[in-house]
Amino acid sequence: MATADVAHLDTEEVEDLAAGREIDEALAAGSTLSEVARSIGYTEAVASDLLGKFRELRESLAARSQIPLF
């Protein structure tokens, strides 16, 4: 991910994307959304929202043929 991809985001938004990535990786490893949410201190709804934001960014970068680095 280039600096330009996140330059418009504030620190909290970048942290949210990092949490979304963590959730995505845990789900890929076989955990449930409920388990992951509990382990990182979020409700399922919040975890789902963070996951959605991360996946949206990942798909956007993929559409531009870029690879997310975080």
C-alpha positions as a Markdown table, in Angstrom:
| # | Residue | x | y | z |
|---|---|---|---|---|
| 1 | Met | 0.0 | 0.0 | 0.0 |
| 2 | Ala | 1.4 | 3.3 | -1.0 |
| 3 | Thr | 1.4 | 6.3 | 1.4 |
| 4 | Ala | -1.1 | 8.0 | -0.9 |
| 5 | Asp | -3.6 | 5.2 | -0.2 |
| 6 | Val | -3.9 | 6.1 | 3.5 |
| 7 | Ala | -2.7 | 9.7 | 3.5 |
| 8 | His | -6.3 | 10.9 | 3.7 |
| 9 | Leu | -7.0 | 8.7 | 6.7 |
| 10 | Asp | -6.5 | 9.6 | 10.3 |
| 11 | Thr | -4.8 | 7.4 | 12.8 |
| 12 | Glu | -8.0 | 5.9 | 14.1 |
| 13 | Glu | -9.1 | 4.9 | 10.6 |
| 14 | Val | -5.7 | 3.2 | 10.0 |
| 15 | Glu | -6.1 | 1.3 | 13.3 |
| 16 | Asp | -9.6 | 0.2 | 12.3 |
| 17 | Leu | -8.2 | -1.2 | 9.0 |
| 18 | Ala | -5.5 | -3.0 | 11.0 |
| 19 | Ala | -8.1 | -4.5 | 13.3 |
| 20 | Gly | -10.1 | -5.5 | 10.2 |
| 21 | Arg | -7.1 | -7.3 | 8.8 |
| 22 | Glu | -6.6 | -9.1 | 12.2 |
| 23 | Ile | -10.2 | -10.2 | 12.1 |
| 24 | Asp | -9.9 | -11.4 | 8.5 |
| 25 | Glu | -6.8 | -13.4 | 9.3 |
| 26 | Ala | -8.4 | -15.0 | 12.3 |
| 27 | Leu | -11.5 | -16.0 | 10.3 |
| 28 | Ala | -9.3 | -17.5 | 7.6 |
| 29 | Ala | -7.6 | -19.5 | 10.4 |
| 30 | Gly | -10.9 | -21.0 | 11.4 |
| 31 | Ser | -12.1 | -18.8 | 14.3 |
| 32 | Thr | -15.7 | -17.5 | 14.3 |
| 33 | Leu | -16.5 | -13.8 | 14.2 |
| 34 | Ser | -17.9 | -14.1 | 17.7 |
| 35 | Glu | -14.7 | -15.6 | 19.0 |
| 36 | Val | -12.5 | -13.0 | 17.3 |
| 37 | Ala | -14.7 | -10.1 | 18.4 |
| 38 | Arg | -14.6 | -11.3 | 22.0 |
| 39 | Ser | -10.8 | -11.8 | 21.9 |
| 40 | Ile | -10.1 | -8.3 | 20.7 |
| 41 | Gly | -12.7 | -6.6 | 22.9 |
| 42 | Tyr | -15.4 | -5.6 | 20.3 |
| 43 | Thr | -19.0 | -6.6 | 19.8 |
| 44 | Glu | -19.8 | -8.8 | 16.8 |
| 45 | Ala | -21.4 | -5.9 | 15.1 |
| 46 | Val | -18.3 | -3.7 | 15.4 |
| 47 | Ala | -16.0 | -6.5 | 14.4 |
| 48 | Ser | -18.2 | -7.1 | 11.3 |
| 49 | Asp | -18.0 | -3.4 | 10.4 |
| 50 | Leu | -14.2 | -3.4 | 10.8 |
| 51 | Leu | -13.9 | -6.5 | 8.7 |
| 52 | Gly | -16.1 | -4.9 | 6.0 |
| 53 | Lys | -14.0 | -1.8 | 5.9 |
| 54 | Phe | -10.8 | -3.8 | 5.5 |
| 55 | Arg | -12.2 | -6.0 | 2.8 |
| 56 | Glu | -13.6 | -3.0 | 1.0 |
| 57 | Leu | -10.1 | -1.4 | 1.0 |
| 58 | Arg | -8.5 | -4.7 | -0.1 |
| 59 | Glu | -10.9 | -5.1 | -3.0 |
| 60 | Ser | -10.4 | -1.4 | -4.0 |
| 61 | Leu | -6.6 | -1.9 | -4.1 |
| 62 | Ala | -7.0 | -5.2 | -6.0 |
| 63 | Ala | -9.1 | -3.4 | -8.6 |
| 64 | Arg | -6.2 | -1.0 | -9.1 |
| 65 | Ser | -3.8 | -4.0 | -9.1 |
| 66 | Gln | -2.1 | -3.0 | -5.8 |
| 67 | Ile | -1.4 | -5.3 | -2.9 |
| 68 | Pro | -2.2 | -4.1 | 0.7 |
| 69 | Leu | 0.9 | -4.2 | 2.8 |
| 70 | Phe | -0.6 | -4.2 | 6.2 |
